[in-house]
């Protein structure tokens, strides 16, 4: 998604001398990787799009994954980005030569580029659980991001490990269609049962006919989401009210024992808040069993919990998430004097205002460390960051610079502010989540999204080491 955004903005500014390296055969990022049953976005469709590529034909308030994937493929084609993509080609190394980046790819080519932009996303390296005997299971077993669509699950006993947003969506879709569904829960999550109505034909016609109406809908959706920022960032009335509302939703669970086992011991929103219109109905079905006893090991016919019980199953699904902290790794990034990204990030990933790293000239990140990912629209973040990169590329084109990289001082000053602001956020209230880095601190943006746009709205020369 972010690579398409960067390419589209380059084309719109008249630049076509760029290459997008794509490891897969098609575009789409996480929406290409994840095709599991029930996949959908948890951000309103009107806001989960680029401002330069409005889609009047979204079918639902929160669109299904296949529709979003089709949108990104269309944007790539319509903007001419597809013509600049080298598919099925993985970048293995980018090395600074002193004047440019020498980029080596898996096909053996090595070419020089004036800028390198990492648009590798954050949710594309599947995380597999370390469970004894997992490989001994004799039935189909796969990660949710590697779904086997050849299987007919209608008469199967399906076991799923993981109850995050992916697990919630899979359960909600499959529970009415399988013989039995076993959901193995290590940690319960807060879920908000928001409805997901379908847009009428009239609504879609209005969006096609009046572009201003579509823009208005985008900004209204953004304002609604951003109005929740105070709840995430500071203790106070907004957080208290939203917390009360989220906790109250558990009253939809009739069985007190099930309700207790589905109640997290963390603050609502400390982990990514899950949005689902029908999860509470699905989890209360007679053919659904919630297993909260820890997993001891896997046997050929099922999962054995620590109480010695064998939970027999036919299919095993691993809804165990992704490594959200890999960023562009395992690509070997080598800057001046042999300085590597692994060295720069030895104590954990850091990026100046989420987009650049000291020691690496003309190198930028989209969705880099401390980007405001949360429950926000990633398309909006990518567009903000890509426009910032475009500003530096434009200055290079005009001959104002030959290279630029943020200083260590400016980056450390940014992180001093991050560390000061983070304790007030709900993400620091004490829970384990994929938001946390190796140091236990959330790798998120501890201010409102508006501040992110303000920070990247102007280029601060004093924060950069610039060669002219």
VENMO-V368571 format. One record per residue. N is the residue number from 1. RES is the residue in three letters. OMEGA is omega as a letter, one per 40 degrees, with the letter a starting at -180 (* if undefined). BURIAL is b if it has 9 or more other C-alpha atoms within 8 Angstrom, else e. Layout:
BEGIN
N,RES,OMEGA,BURIAL  N,RES,OMEGA,BURIAL
END
This chain:
BEGIN
1,UNK,a,b  2,UNK,i,b  3,UNK,i,b  4,UNK,i,b  5,UNK,a,b  6,UNK,i,b  7,UNK,a,b  8,UNK,i,b  9,UNK,i,b  10,UNK,i,b  11,UNK,a,b  12,UNK,i,e  13,UNK,i,e  14,UNK,a,e  15,UNK,i,e  16,UNK,a,e  17,UNK,i,e  18,UNK,i,e  19,UNK,i,e  20,UNK,i,b  21,UNK,a,b  22,UNK,a,b  23,UNK,a,b  24,UNK,a,e  25,UNK,a,e  26,UNK,i,e  27,UNK,i,b  28,UNK,i,b  29,UNK,a,b  30,UNK,a,b  31,UNK,i,b  32,UNK,a,b  33,UNK,a,b  34,UNK,i,b  35,UNK,a,b  36,UNK,a,b  37,UNK,i,e  38,UNK,a,b  39,UNK,i,b  40,UNK,i,b  41,UNK,i,b  42,UNK,i,b  43,UNK,a,b  44,UNK,a,b  45,UNK,a,b  46,UNK,i,b  47,UNK,i,b  48,UNK,i,b  49,UNK,i,b  50,UNK,i,b  51,UNK,a,e  52,UNK,a,e  53,UNK,a,e  54,UNK,i,b  55,UNK,a,e  56,UNK,a,b  57,UNK,i,e  58,UNK,a,b  59,UNK,a,e  60,UNK,i,b  61,UNK,i,b  62,UNK,a,b  63,UNK,i,b  64,UNK,a,b  65,UNK,a,b  66,UNK,i,e  67,UNK,i,b  68,UNK,i,b  69,UNK,i,b  70,UNK,i,e  71,UNK,a,b  72,UNK,i,b  73,UNK,i,b  74,UNK,i,e  75,UNK,i,b  76,UNK,a,b  77,UNK,a,b  78,UNK,a,e  79,UNK,a,b  80,UNK,i,b  81,UNK,a,b  82,UNK,a,e  83,UNK,a,e  84,UNK,a,b  85,UNK,i,b  86,UNK,a,b  87,UNK,i,b  88,UNK,a,e  89,UNK,a,b  90,UNK,i,b  91,UNK,i,b  92,UNK,a,b  93,UNK,i,b  94,UNK,a,b  95,UNK,a,b  96,UNK,a,b  97,UNK,a,e  98,UNK,i,e  99,UNK,a,e  100,UNK,i,b  101,UNK,i,b  102,UNK,a,b  103,UNK,i,b  104,UNK,a,b  105,UNK,a,b  106,UNK,i,b  107,UNK,i,e  108,UNK,a,e  109,UNK,i,e  110,UNK,a,e  111,UNK,a,e  112,UNK,i,e  113,UNK,a,b  114,UNK,i,e  115,UNK,i,b  116,UNK,i,b  117,UNK,i,e  118,UNK,i,b  119,UNK,a,b  120,UNK,i,b  121,UNK,a,b  122,UNK,a,b  123,UNK,i,b  124,UNK,i,b  125,UNK,a,b  126,UNK,i,b  127,UNK,a,e  128,UNK,a,e  129,UNK,i,e  130,UNK,a,e  131,UNK,a,b  132,UNK,i,e  133,UNK,a,b  134,UNK,a,b  135,UNK,a,e  136,UNK,a,e  137,UNK,a,b  138,UNK,i,e  139,UNK,i,b  140,UNK,i,e  141,UNK,a,b  142,UNK,i,b  143,UNK,a,b  144,UNK,i,b  145,UNK,i,b  146,UNK,a,b  147,UNK,i,b  148,UNK,a,e  149,UNK,i,e  150,UNK,a,e  151,UNK,i,e  152,UNK,a,e  153,UNK,a,b  154,UNK,a,e  155,UNK,a,e  156,UNK,i,b  157,UNK,a,b  158,UNK,i,b  159,UNK,a,b  160,UNK,i,b  161,UNK,a,b  162,UNK,a,b  163,UNK,i,b  164,UNK,a,b  165,UNK,i,e  166,UNK,i,b  167,UNK,i,b  168,UNK,a,b  169,UNK,i,b  170,UNK,i,b  171,UNK,a,b  172,UNK,a,b  173,UNK,a,b  174,UNK,a,b  175,UNK,i,b  176,UNK,a,e  177,UNK,a,e  178,UNK,i,b  179,UNK,i,b  180,UNK,i,b  181,UNK,i,b  182,UNK,a,b  183,UNK,a,b  184,UNK,a,b  185,UNK,i,b  186,UNK,a,b  187,UNK,i,e  188,UNK,a,b  189,UNK,i,b  190,UNK,a,b  191,UNK,i,b  192,UNK,a,b  193,UNK,i,b  194,UNK,i,e  195,UNK,a,e  196,UNK,a,e  197,UNK,i,e  198,UNK,i,e  199,UNK,i,b  200,UNK,i,e  201,UNK,i,e  202,UNK,i,e  203,UNK,a,e  204,UNK,i,b  205,UNK,i,b  206,UNK,i,b  207,UNK,i,b  208,UNK,a,b  209,UNK,a,e  210,UNK,a,e  211,UNK,i,e  212,UNK,i,e  213,UNK,i,b  214,UNK,i,b  215,UNK,i,b  216,UNK,i,e  217,UNK,i,b  218,UNK,a,b  219,UNK,i,b  220,UNK,i,e  221,UNK,i,b  222,UNK,a,b  223,UNK,a,e  224,UNK,a,e  225,UNK,a,b  226,UNK,i,b  227,UNK,i,e  228,UNK,a,b  229,UNK,a,b  230,UNK,i,b  231,UNK,a,b  232,UNK,a,b  233,UNK,a,b  234,UNK,i,b  235,UNK,i,b  236,UNK,a,e  237,UNK,a,e  238,UNK,i,b  239,UNK,a,b  240,UNK,a,b  241,UNK,a,e  242,UNK,i,b  243,UNK,i,b  244,UNK,a,e  245,UNK,a,e  246,UNK,i,b  247,UNK,a,b  248,UNK,a,e  249,UNK,i,b  250,UNK,i,b  251,UNK,i,e  252,UNK,i,e  253,UNK,a,b  254,UNK,a,e  255,UNK,a,e  256,UNK,a,e  257,UNK,i,e  258,UNK,i,b  259,UNK,a,b  260,UNK,a,e  261,UNK,i,b  262,UNK,a,e  263,UNK,i,b  264,UNK,i,b  265,UNK,i,e  266,UNK,i,e  267,UNK,i,b  268,UNK,i,b  269,UNK,i,b  270,UNK,i,b  271,UNK,i,b  272,UNK,a,e  273,UNK,a,b  274,UNK,i,b  275,UNK,i,b  276,UNK,a,b  277,UNK,a,b  278,UNK,a,e  279,UNK,a,b  280,UNK,i,b  281,UNK,a,e  282,UNK,a,b  283,UNK,i,b  284,UNK,i,e  285,UNK,a,e  286,UNK,a,e  287,UNK,i,e  288,UNK,i,b  289,UNK,i,b  290,UNK,a,b  291,UNK,a,e  292,UNK,i,e  293,UNK,a,b  294,UNK,i,e  295,UNK,i,b  296,UNK,i,b  297,UNK,i,b  298,UNK,i,b  299,UNK,a,b  300,UNK,a,e  301,UNK,a,b  302,UNK,a,b  303,UNK,i,b  304,UNK,i,b  305,UNK,a,b  306,UNK,i,b  307,UNK,i,e  308,UNK,a,e  309,UNK,i,e  310,UNK,i,e  311,UNK,a,e  312,UNK,i,e  313,UNK,i,b  314,UNK,a,b  315,UNK,a,b  316,UNK,a,b  317,UNK,i,b  318,UNK,i,b  319,UNK,a,b  320,UNK,i,b  321,UNK,a,b  322,UNK,i,b  323,UNK,a,b  324,UNK,a,b  325,UNK,a,e  326,UNK,a,b  327,UNK,a,b  328,UNK,i,b  329,UNK,f,e  330,UNK,i,e  331,UNK,i,b  332,UNK,i,b  333,UNK,a,b  334,UNK,a,b  335,UNK,i,b  336,UNK,i,b  337,UNK,i,e  338,UNK,a,e  339,UNK,a,b  340,UNK,i,b  341,UNK,i,b  342,UNK,i,e  343,UNK,a,e  344,UNK,a,b  345,UNK,a,b  346,UNK,a,e  347,UNK,a,e  348,UNK,a,e  349,UNK,i,b  350,UNK,i,b  351,UNK,i,b  352,UNK,i,b  353,UNK,i,b  354,UNK,a,b  355,UNK,a,b  356,UNK,a,b  357,UNK,i,b  358,UNK,i,b  359,UNK,a,b  360,UNK,a,b  361,UNK,i,b  362,UNK,i,b  363,UNK,a,b  364,UNK,a,b  365,UNK,i,b  366,UNK,a,b  367,UNK,i,b  368,UNK,a,b  369,UNK,i,b  370,UNK,i,b  371,UNK,a,b  372,UNK,a,b  373,UNK,i,b  374,UNK,i,e  375,UNK,a,e  376,UNK,i,e  377,UNK,a,b  378,UNK,i,e  379,UNK,i,b  380,UNK,i,b  381,UNK,a,b  382,UNK,a,b  383,UNK,i,b  384,UNK,a,b  385,UNK,a,b  386,UNK,i,b  387,UNK,i,b  388,UNK,i,b  389,UNK,a,b  390,UNK,i,b  391,UNK,i,b  392,UNK,i,e  393,UNK,i,b  394,UNK,i,e  395,UNK,i,b  396,UNK,i,b  397,UNK,a,e  398,UNK,i,e  399,UNK,a,e  400,UNK,i,e  401,UNK,i,b  402,UNK,i,b  403,UNK,i,b  404,UNK,i,b  405,UNK,a,b  406,UNK,i,b  407,UNK,i,b  408,UNK,a,e  409,UNK,a,e  410,UNK,i,b  411,UNK,i,b  412,UNK,i,e  413,UNK,i,e  414,UNK,a,b  415,UNK,i,e  416,UNK,i,e  417,UNK,i,e  418,UNK,a,b  419,UNK,a,e  420,UNK,a,e  421,UNK,a,b  422,UNK,a,b  423,UNK,i,e  424,UNK,a,b  425,UNK,i,b  426,UNK,a,b  427,UNK,a,b  428,UNK,a,b  429,UNK,i,b  430,UNK,i,e  431,UNK,i,b  432,UNK,i,e  433,UNK,i,e  434,UNK,i,e  435,UNK,a,b  436,UNK,i,b  437,UNK,a,b  438,UNK,i,e  439,UNK,i,e  440,UNK,i,e  441,UNK,i,e  442,UNK,i,b  443,UNK,a,b  444,UNK,a,b  445,UNK,a,b  446,UNK,i,b  447,UNK,a,e  448,UNK,i,b  449,UNK,i,b  450,UNK,i,e  451,UNK,i,e  452,UNK,i,b  453,UNK,i,b  454,UNK,a,e  455,UNK,a,e  456,UNK,i,b  457,UNK,i,e  458,UNK,i,e  459,UNK,i,e  460,UNK,a,e  461,UNK,a,e  462,UNK,a,e  463,UNK,a,b  464,UNK,i,b  465,UNK,a,b  466,UNK,i,b  467,UNK,a,e  468,UNK,*,e
END
